[in-house]
Amino acid sequence: MITLTTPEQIEAFRLLTIRGALKMELAGMRHSKGFNASRVLKSQYGIRGHREEQLVKLEALIKELTE
C-alpha cells in the first residue's frame, strides 16, 4: 500500500490519472459521465492544443514535478 501525504505527491498522482485518461481519449474512448481530460488540462492547467500536443506538455509537467 502506498500513502500519498504531501500536496506534491497528490498533485503528481492527479496528473498521472489525467494522463491515463488523455491517452484513452487519444485511443478513441470516452468517459460516460462527461469527464474530458483535454478540457481539464485547458481549464485548470492552461495546457492548450491538440490532444497529442497536450500529452507532450503534460508529460513534461509530470517530469518537472517528480524531479
Jmol script that loads the backbone (N, CA, C; Angstrom):
load data "model"
ATOM      1  N   MET A   1       0.839  -1.167   0.000  1.00  0.00           N
ATOM      2  CA  MET A   1       0.000   0.000   0.000  1.00  0.00           C
ATOM      3  C   MET A   1       0.891   1.240   0.000  1.00  0.00           C
ATOM      4  N   ILE A   2       0.488   2.237  -0.764  1.00  0.00           N
ATOM      5  CA  ILE A   2       1.221   3.487  -0.856  1.00  0.00           C
ATOM      6  C   ILE A   2       0.355   4.593  -0.267  1.00  0.00           C
ATOM      7  N   THR A   3       0.980   5.443   0.518  1.00  0.00           N
ATOM      8  CA  THR A   3       0.269   6.575   1.105  1.00  0.00           C
ATOM      9  C   THR A   3       0.847   7.859   0.538  1.00  0.00           C
ATOM     10  N   LEU A   4      -0.009   8.663  -0.025  1.00  0.00           N
ATOM     11  CA  LEU A   4       0.395   9.970  -0.538  1.00  0.00           C
ATOM     12  C   LEU A   4       0.087  10.986   0.552  1.00  0.00           C
ATOM     13  N   THR A   5       1.125  11.656   1.040  1.00  0.00           N
ATOM     14  CA  THR A   5       0.919  12.536   2.187  1.00  0.00           C
ATOM     15  C   THR A   5       1.186  14.005   1.906  1.00  0.00           C
ATOM     16  N   THR A   6       1.988  14.296   0.903  1.00  0.00           N
ATOM     17  CA  THR A   6       2.309  15.693   0.641  1.00  0.00           C
ATOM     18  C   THR A   6       1.460  16.216  -0.519  1.00  0.00           C
ATOM     19  N   PRO A   7       1.239  17.505  -0.568  1.00  0.00           N
ATOM     20  CA  PRO A   7       0.488  18.075  -1.693  1.00  0.00           C
ATOM     21  C   PRO A   7       1.153  17.793  -3.042  1.00  0.00           C
ATOM     22  N   GLU A   8       2.470  17.745  -3.069  1.00  0.00           N
ATOM     23  CA  GLU A   8       3.183  17.467  -4.319  1.00  0.00           C
ATOM     24  C   GLU A   8       2.906  16.047  -4.802  1.00  0.00           C
ATOM     25  N   GLN A   9       2.880  15.094  -3.873  1.00  0.00           N
ATOM     26  CA  GLN A   9       2.598  13.703  -4.237  1.00  0.00           C
ATOM     27  C   GLN A   9       1.166  13.555  -4.747  1.00  0.00           C
ATOM     28  N   ILE A  10       0.253  14.228  -4.104  1.00  0.00           N
ATOM     29  CA  ILE A  10      -1.153  14.154  -4.508  1.00  0.00           C
ATOM     30  C   ILE A  10      -1.334  14.777  -5.882  1.00  0.00           C
ATOM     31  N   GLU A  11      -0.701  15.905  -6.133  1.00  0.00           N
ATOM     32  CA  GLU A  11      -0.795  16.562  -7.440  1.00  0.00           C
ATOM     33  C   GLU A  11      -0.172  15.698  -8.527  1.00  0.00           C
ATOM     34  N   ALA A  12       0.959  15.061  -8.246  1.00  0.00           N
ATOM     35  CA  ALA A  12       1.604  14.182  -9.221  1.00  0.00           C
ATOM     36  C   ALA A  12       0.681  13.012  -9.563  1.00  0.00           C
ATOM     37  N   PHE A  13       0.032  12.430  -8.559  1.00  0.00           N
ATOM     38  CA  PHE A  13      -0.892  11.330  -8.809  1.00  0.00           C
ATOM     39  C   PHE A  13      -2.071  11.801  -9.656  1.00  0.00           C
ATOM     40  N   ARG A  14      -2.580  12.991  -9.377  1.00  0.00           N
ATOM     41  CA  ARG A  14      -3.700  13.546 -10.153  1.00  0.00           C
ATOM     42  C   ARG A  14      -3.293  13.726 -11.612  1.00  0.00           C
ATOM     43  N   LEU A  15      -2.087  14.245 -11.832  1.00  0.00           N
ATOM     44  CA  LEU A  15      -1.619  14.433 -13.202  1.00  0.00           C
ATOM     45  C   LEU A  15      -1.430  13.095 -13.916  1.00  0.00           C
ATOM     46  N   LEU A  16      -0.951  12.089 -13.200  1.00  0.00           N
ATOM     47  CA  LEU A  16      -0.809  10.760 -13.802  1.00  0.00           C
ATOM     48  C   LEU A  16      -2.170  10.182 -14.186  1.00  0.00           C
ATOM     49  N   THR A  17      -3.173  10.428 -13.368  1.00  0.00           N
ATOM     50  CA  THR A  17      -4.517   9.965 -13.657  1.00  0.00           C
ATOM     51  C   THR A  17      -5.072  10.669 -14.895  1.00  0.00           C
ATOM     52  N   ILE A  18      -4.859  11.970 -14.979  1.00  0.00           N
ATOM     53  CA  ILE A  18      -5.315  12.734 -16.148  1.00  0.00           C
ATOM     54  C   ILE A  18      -4.576  12.259 -17.393  1.00  0.00           C
ATOM     55  N   ARG A  19      -3.282  11.950 -17.259  1.00  0.00           N
ATOM     56  CA  ARG A  19      -2.516  11.446 -18.405  1.00  0.00           C
ATOM     57  C   ARG A  19      -3.118  10.144 -18.919  1.00  0.00           C
ATOM     58  N   GLY A  20      -3.481   9.248 -18.011  1.00  0.00           N
ATOM     59  CA  GLY A  20      -4.104   7.991 -18.423  1.00  0.00           C
ATOM     60  C   GLY A  20      -5.411   8.223 -19.152  1.00  0.00           C
ATOM     61  N   ALA A  21      -6.222   9.144 -18.650  1.00  0.00           N
ATOM     62  CA  ALA A  21      -7.492   9.465 -19.290  1.00  0.00           C
ATOM     63  C   ALA A  21      -7.263  10.091 -20.665  1.00  0.00           C
ATOM     64  N   LEU A  22      -6.246  10.946 -20.781  1.00  0.00           N
ATOM     65  CA  LEU A  22      -5.943  11.581 -22.064  1.00  0.00           C
ATOM     66  C   LEU A  22      -5.486  10.543 -23.083  1.00  0.00           C
ATOM     67  N   LYS A  23      -4.686   9.572 -22.656  1.00  0.00           N
ATOM     68  CA  LYS A  23      -4.257   8.505 -23.561  1.00  0.00           C
ATOM     69  C   LYS A  23      -5.453   7.688 -24.041  1.00  0.00           C
ATOM     70  N   MET A  24      -6.412   7.463 -23.164  1.00  0.00           N
ATOM     71  CA  MET A  24      -7.605   6.737 -23.568  1.00  0.00           C
ATOM     72  C   MET A  24      -8.435   7.554 -24.556  1.00  0.00           C
ATOM     73  N   GLU A  25      -8.497   8.871 -24.357  1.00  0.00           N
ATOM     74  CA  GLU A  25      -9.196   9.735 -25.312  1.00  0.00           C
ATOM     75  C   GLU A  25      -8.509   9.678 -26.676  1.00  0.00           C
ATOM     76  N   LEU A  26      -7.188   9.649 -26.675  1.00  0.00           N
ATOM     77  CA  LEU A  26      -6.456   9.569 -27.939  1.00  0.00           C
ATOM     78  C   LEU A  26      -6.750   8.251 -28.662  1.00  0.00           C
ATOM     79  N   ALA A  27      -7.028   7.204 -27.894  1.00  0.00           N
ATOM     80  CA  ALA A  27      -7.348   5.900 -28.473  1.00  0.00           C
ATOM     81  C   ALA A  27      -8.809   5.823 -28.928  1.00  0.00           C
ATOM     82  N   GLY A  28      -9.593   6.866 -28.639  1.00  0.00           N
ATOM     83  CA  GLY A  28     -10.969   6.914 -29.085  1.00  0.00           C
ATOM     84  C   GLY A  28     -11.993   6.608 -28.020  1.00  0.00           C
ATOM     85  N   MET A  29     -11.561   6.365 -26.793  1.00  0.00           N
ATOM     86  CA  MET A  29     -12.505   6.056 -25.716  1.00  0.00           C
ATOM     87  C   MET A  29     -12.992   7.347 -25.070  1.00  0.00           C
ATOM     88  N   ARG A  30     -14.223   7.331 -24.608  1.00  0.00           N
ATOM     89  CA  ARG A  30     -14.806   8.478 -23.930  1.00  0.00           C
ATOM     90  C   ARG A  30     -15.377   8.033 -22.595  1.00  0.00           C
ATOM     91  N   HIS A  31     -15.388   8.925 -21.627  1.00  0.00           N
ATOM     92  CA  HIS A  31     -15.944   8.635 -20.308  1.00  0.00           C
ATOM     93  C   HIS A  31     -17.449   8.859 -20.357  1.00  0.00           C
ATOM     94  N   SER A  32     -18.210   7.968 -19.770  1.00  0.00           N
ATOM     95  CA  SER A  32     -19.664   8.052 -19.848  1.00  0.00           C
ATOM     96  C   SER A  32     -20.254   9.199 -19.043  1.00  0.00           C
ATOM     97  N   LYS A  33     -19.558   9.694 -18.036  1.00  0.00           N
ATOM     98  CA  LYS A  33     -20.088  10.758 -17.182  1.00  0.00           C
ATOM     99  C   LYS A  33     -19.740  12.154 -17.694  1.00  0.00           C
ATOM    100  N   GLY A  34     -19.120  12.246 -18.860  1.00  0.00           N
ATOM    101  CA  GLY A  34     -18.809  13.536 -19.429  1.00  0.00           C
ATOM    102  C   GLY A  34     -17.452  14.088 -19.049  1.00  0.00           C
ATOM    103  N   PHE A  35     -16.647  13.321 -18.287  1.00  0.00           N
ATOM    104  CA  PHE A  35     -15.299  13.780 -17.943  1.00  0.00           C
ATOM    105  C   PHE A  35     -14.481  13.871 -19.215  1.00  0.00           C
ATOM    106  N   ASN A  36     -13.736  14.944 -19.350  1.00  0.00           N
ATOM    107  CA  ASN A  36     -12.922  15.150 -20.538  1.00  0.00           C
ATOM    108  C   ASN A  36     -11.559  15.640 -20.070  1.00  0.00           C
ATOM    109  N   ALA A  37     -10.533  14.799 -20.202  1.00  0.00           N
ATOM    110  CA  ALA A  37      -9.190  15.146 -19.733  1.00  0.00           C
ATOM    111  C   ALA A  37      -8.652  16.366 -20.459  1.00  0.00           C
ATOM    112  N   SER A  38      -8.928  16.465 -21.735  1.00  0.00           N
ATOM    113  CA  SER A  38      -8.463  17.602 -22.511  1.00  0.00           C
ATOM    114  C   SER A  38      -9.037  18.904 -21.968  1.00  0.00           C
ATOM    115  N   ARG A  39     -10.296  18.885 -21.615  1.00  0.00           N
ATOM    116  CA  ARG A  39     -10.953  20.081 -21.070  1.00  0.00           C
ATOM    117  C   ARG A  39     -10.369  20.456 -19.711  1.00  0.00           C
ATOM    118  N   VAL A  40     -10.072  19.453 -18.873  1.00  0.00           N
ATOM    119  CA  VAL A  40      -9.477  19.711 -17.558  1.00  0.00           C
ATOM    120  C   VAL A  40      -8.108  20.358 -17.724  1.00  0.00           C
ATOM    121  N   LEU A  41      -7.313  19.852 -18.656  1.00  0.00           N
ATOM    122  CA  LEU A  41      -5.982  20.417 -18.880  1.00  0.00           C
ATOM    123  C   LEU A  41      -6.068  21.871 -19.350  1.00  0.00           C
ATOM    124  N   LYS A  42      -7.035  22.162 -20.188  1.00  0.00           N
ATOM    125  CA  LYS A  42      -7.202  23.533 -20.675  1.00  0.00           C
ATOM    126  C   LYS A  42      -7.637  24.471 -19.556  1.00  0.00           C
ATOM    127  N   SER A  43      -8.634  24.061 -18.799  1.00  0.00           N
ATOM    128  CA  SER A  43      -9.213  24.978 -17.820  1.00  0.00           C
ATOM    129  C   SER A  43      -8.382  25.105 -16.547  1.00  0.00           C
ATOM    130  N   GLN A  44      -7.793  24.015 -16.066  1.00  0.00           N
ATOM    131  CA  GLN A  44      -7.103  24.059 -14.783  1.00  0.00           C
ATOM    132  C   GLN A  44      -5.595  24.246 -14.889  1.00  0.00           C
ATOM    133  N   TYR A  45      -5.019  23.853 -16.005  1.00  0.00           N
ATOM    134  CA  TYR A  45      -3.563  23.934 -16.136  1.00  0.00           C
ATOM    135  C   TYR A  45      -3.113  24.837 -17.281  1.00  0.00           C
ATOM    136  N   GLY A  46      -4.036  25.314 -18.087  1.00  0.00           N
ATOM    137  CA  GLY A  46      -3.678  26.199 -19.191  1.00  0.00           C
ATOM    138  C   GLY A  46      -2.928  25.495 -20.311  1.00  0.00           C
ATOM    139  N   ILE A  47      -3.032  24.177 -20.381  1.00  0.00           N
ATOM    140  CA  ILE A  47      -2.356  23.401 -21.422  1.00  0.00           C
ATOM    141  C   ILE A  47      -3.309  23.283 -22.599  1.00  0.00           C
ATOM    142  N   ARG A  48      -2.983  23.970 -23.676  1.00  0.00           N
ATOM    143  CA  ARG A  48      -3.856  24.017 -24.849  1.00  0.00           C
ATOM    144  C   ARG A  48      -3.216  23.305 -26.018  1.00  0.00           C
ATOM    145  N   GLY A  49      -3.999  23.119 -27.061  1.00  0.00           N
ATOM    146  CA  GLY A  49      -3.524  22.471 -28.273  1.00  0.00           C
ATOM    147  C   GLY A  49      -4.295  21.190 -28.527  1.00  0.00           C
ATOM    148  N   HIS A  50      -3.857  20.460 -29.541  1.00  0.00           N
ATOM    149  CA  HIS A  50      -4.461  19.163 -29.833  1.00  0.00           C
ATOM    150  C   HIS A  50      -4.098  18.184 -28.728  1.00  0.00           C
ATOM    151  N   ARG A  51      -4.828  17.097 -28.645  1.00  0.00           N
ATOM    152  CA  ARG A  51      -4.596  16.134 -27.570  1.00  0.00           C
ATOM    153  C   ARG A  51      -3.168  15.599 -27.576  1.00  0.00           C
ATOM    154  N   GLU A  52      -2.605  15.397 -28.768  1.00  0.00           N
ATOM    155  CA  GLU A  52      -1.227  14.911 -28.845  1.00  0.00           C
ATOM    156  C   GLU A  52      -0.257  15.933 -28.253  1.00  0.00           C
ATOM    157  N   GLU A  53      -0.482  17.201 -28.556  1.00  0.00           N
ATOM    158  CA  GLU A  53       0.348  18.274 -28.017  1.00  0.00           C
ATOM    159  C   GLU A  53       0.161  18.384 -26.507  1.00  0.00           C
ATOM    160  N   GLN A  54      -1.070  18.243 -26.054  1.00  0.00           N
ATOM    161  CA  GLN A  54      -1.345  18.295 -24.621  1.00  0.00           C
ATOM    162  C   GLN A  54      -0.619  17.172 -23.890  1.00  0.00           C
ATOM    163  N   LEU A  55      -0.571  15.989 -24.493  1.00  0.00           N
ATOM    164  CA  LEU A  55       0.097  14.854 -23.863  1.00  0.00           C
ATOM    165  C   LEU A  55       1.586  15.135 -23.688  1.00  0.00           C
ATOM    166  N   VAL A  56       2.217  15.709 -24.697  1.00  0.00           N
ATOM    167  CA  VAL A  56       3.644  16.036 -24.609  1.00  0.00           C
ATOM    168  C   VAL A  56       3.885  17.065 -23.509  1.00  0.00           C
ATOM    169  N   LYS A  57       3.059  18.107 -23.463  1.00  0.00           N
ATOM    170  CA  LYS A  57       3.203  19.147 -22.441  1.00  0.00           C
ATOM    171  C   LYS A  57       2.925  18.596 -21.049  1.00  0.00           C
ATOM    172  N   LEU A  58       1.928  17.725 -20.941  1.00  0.00           N
ATOM    173  CA  LEU A  58       1.583  17.133 -19.653  1.00  0.00           C
ATOM    174  C   LEU A  58       2.713  16.244 -19.140  1.00  0.00           C
ATOM    175  N   GLU A  59       3.303  15.438 -20.021  1.00  0.00           N
ATOM    176  CA  GLU A  59       4.407  14.582 -19.594  1.00  0.00           C
ATOM    177  C   GLU A  59       5.610  15.411 -19.155  1.00  0.00           C
ATOM    178  N   ALA A  60       5.848  16.545 -19.797  1.00  0.00           N
ATOM    179  CA  ALA A  60       6.930  17.434 -19.359  1.00  0.00           C
ATOM    180  C   ALA A  60       6.622  18.008 -17.975  1.00  0.00           C
ATOM    181  N   LEU A  61       5.370  18.361 -17.735  1.00  0.00           N
ATOM    182  CA  LEU A  61       4.962  18.878 -16.424  1.00  0.00           C
ATOM    183  C   LEU A  61       5.119  17.818 -15.340  1.00  0.00           C
ATOM    184  N   ILE A  62       4.742  16.593 -15.643  1.00  0.00           N
ATOM    185  CA  ILE A  62       4.886  15.496 -14.688  1.00  0.00           C
ATOM    186  C   ILE A  62       6.355  15.256 -14.379  1.00  0.00           C
ATOM    187  N   LYS A  63       7.185  15.263 -15.404  1.00  0.00           N
ATOM    188  CA  LYS A  63       8.623  15.050 -15.208  1.00  0.00           C
ATOM    189  C   LYS A  63       9.205  16.142 -14.343  1.00  0.00           C
ATOM    190  N   GLU A  64       8.817  17.388 -14.584  1.00  0.00           N
ATOM    191  CA  GLU A  64       9.287  18.523 -13.799  1.00  0.00           C
ATOM    192  C   GLU A  64       8.854  18.403 -12.336  1.00  0.00           C
ATOM    193  N   LEU A  65       7.634  17.961 -12.127  1.00  0.00           N
ATOM    194  CA  LEU A  65       7.082  17.842 -10.783  1.00  0.00           C
ATOM    195  C   LEU A  65       7.725  16.706  -9.992  1.00  0.00           C
ATOM    196  N   THR A  66       8.090  15.627 -10.667  1.00  0.00           N
ATOM    197  CA  THR A  66       8.620  14.459  -9.969  1.00  0.00           C
ATOM    198  C   THR A  66      10.143  14.485  -9.806  1.00  0.00           C
ATOM    199  N   GLU A  67      10.800  15.433 -10.388  1.00  0.00           N
ATOM    200  CA  GLU A  67      12.268  15.508 -10.233  1.00  0.00           C
ATOM    201  C   GLU A  67      12.658  16.192  -8.960  1.00  0.00           C
TER     202      GLU A  67
END
end "model"
wireframe off; spacefill off
backbone 0.3
color backbone group
